[in-house]
Amino acid sequence: MPALSQQEFNQIRKRFQAVTGISLNDSKQMLVAGRLNKRLRAYGLSSYQEYLTLLDAPNAADERQLMIDLLTTNETHFFREPSHFDFIRDEVFRQLKPQQTFKAWSAACSSGQEPYSLAMLCMDKLGAHNAWEIFASDVSSKVVEEAKQALYPLHESTELSHDYLHRFCLRGVRSQEGQFLIKPEIQRRVKFAQINLNMPLPVVGEFDVIFLRNILIYFQLPMKQKLISRVLSQLKSGGYLILGHAESLLGIADDYLLAQLTTLHPSVYQKN
Ligand SMILES: C[S@@+](CC[C@H](N)C(=O)[O-])C[C@H]1O[C@@H](n2cnc3c(N)ncnc32)[C@H](O)[C@@H]1O
């Protein structure tokens, strides 16, 4: 593997940050070298500088997206941080008005486990006939495409209860051996899009719940503030913003943002 010089690393992280808002610290140099090395090999390039030159070509939009896909960290699980799902079941659903369509947005959905978990919970507690919609997006087109496939390795099935596995999933056969599929009636309720939260948002609508979990950790303060206010503009009054357990708005939100929110738990906020 060619060495990634400090100067090349700086150029790559500057480019990555300009698109995603994510700042990669010095400890990520080896990781970046490893993840991009496969692109050097694919093109038969002998240095990262050559790859950077290639990225500048006007027709290299797909390669620029591929670089973003390779450098984002997409770790996720079904029903990750389960207390958030308990909160939705016990508090949010209880407050729904008759005829109200429940709308949730998983704003950094990775490969789909988070929005499908939400959809299973909705199907279980709100049912097939009630109105509910899940919208899910991520900056990485690769994970969004994976999410649309709704096909997961069998070992991830242990993250689901037997009941949910039985009711909402199908065991893969033939070419899908060793995998399981989210049932079409769940899949149909989840709409996916590629959305970069570092850019002005397209029209996404207004939501009762927005999941913005395990993403703030990758940003520096000004970007965190920008991102929170951007996402908050899509939350209904009385709606809930849910961050990852290790995240909070303490030290992030300025007075203007704080005035819009009530803290219910360190990672759960309600819009006033
Ligand atoms: C660690 S995963 C968290 C997935 C899921 N929310 C969870 O908690 O399990 C973080 C996700 O944020 C996405 N991401 C990073 N920067 C983003 C941006 N600027 N806009 C949208 N998504 C972004 C990454 O692609 C990645 O899939």
Ligand as a Chemical Component Dictionary entry (heavy atoms), coordinates in Angstrom:
data_LIG
# 
_chem_comp.id                   LIG 
_chem_comp.type                 NON-POLYMER 
_chem_comp.pdbx_formal_charge   0 
_chem_comp.three_letter_code    LIG 
# 
loop_
_chem_comp_atom.comp_id 
_chem_comp_atom.atom_id 
_chem_comp_atom.alt_atom_id 
_chem_comp_atom.type_symbol 
_chem_comp_atom.charge 
_chem_comp_atom.model_Cartn_x 
_chem_comp_atom.model_Cartn_y 
_chem_comp_atom.model_Cartn_z 
_chem_comp_atom.pdbx_ordinal 
LIG C1  C1  C 0  -22.649 5.775  13.012 1  
LIG S1  S1  S 1  -23.888 5.890  11.777 2  
LIG C2  C2  C 0  -25.339 5.994  12.802 3  
LIG C3  C3  C 0  -26.489 5.233  12.208 4  
LIG C4  C4  C 0  -27.764 5.234  13.046 5  
LIG N1  N1  N 0  -28.305 6.574  13.189 6  
LIG C5  C5  C 0  -27.521 4.632  14.402 7  
LIG O1  O1  O 0  -27.487 5.343  15.416 8  
LIG O2  O2  O -1 -27.341 3.403  14.469 9  
LIG C6  C6  C 0  -23.683 7.572  11.228 10 
LIG C7  C7  C 0  -24.290 7.824  9.858  11 
LIG O3  O3  O 0  -24.269 9.236  9.604  12 
LIG C8  C8  C 0  -24.080 9.415  8.216  13 
LIG N2  N2  N 0  -23.628 10.785 7.936  14 
LIG C9  C9  C 0  -22.416 11.329 8.158  15 
LIG N3  N3  N 0  -22.372 12.590 7.725  16 
LIG C10 C10 C 0  -23.593 12.869 7.217  17 
LIG C11 C11 C 0  -24.169 14.017 6.602  18 
LIG N4  N4  N 0  -23.461 15.126 6.398  19 
LIG N5  N5  N 0  -25.451 13.955 6.181  20 
LIG C12 C12 C 0  -26.179 12.804 6.361  21 
LIG N6  N6  N 0  -25.685 11.694 6.913  22 
LIG C13 C13 C 0  -24.415 11.714 7.358  23 
LIG C14 C14 C 0  -23.050 8.350  7.861  24 
LIG O4  O4  O 0  -23.031 8.060  6.480  25 
LIG C15 C15 C 0  -23.501 7.170  8.734  26 
LIG O5  O5  O 0  -24.314 6.268  8.020  27 
# 
loop_
_chem_comp_bond.comp_id 
_chem_comp_bond.atom_id_1 
_chem_comp_bond.atom_id_2 
_chem_comp_bond.value_order 
_chem_comp_bond.pdbx_ordinal 
LIG C1  S1  SING 1  
LIG S1  C2  SING 2  
LIG S1  C6  SING 3  
LIG C2  C3  SING 4  
LIG C3  C4  SING 5  
LIG C4  N1  SING 6  
LIG C4  C5  SING 7  
LIG C5  O1  DOUB 8  
LIG C5  O2  SING 9  
LIG C6  C7  SING 10 
LIG C7  O3  SING 11 
LIG C7  C15 SING 12 
LIG O3  C8  SING 13 
LIG C8  N2  SING 14 
LIG C8  C14 SING 15 
LIG N2  C9  SING 16 
LIG N2  C13 SING 17 
LIG C9  N3  DOUB 18 
LIG N3  C10 SING 19 
LIG C10 C11 SING 20 
LIG C10 C13 DOUB 21 
LIG C11 N4  SING 22 
LIG C11 N5  DOUB 23 
LIG N5  C12 SING 24 
LIG C12 N6  DOUB 25 
LIG N6  C13 SING 26 
LIG C14 O4  SING 27 
LIG C14 C15 SING 28 
LIG C15 O5  SING 29 
# 
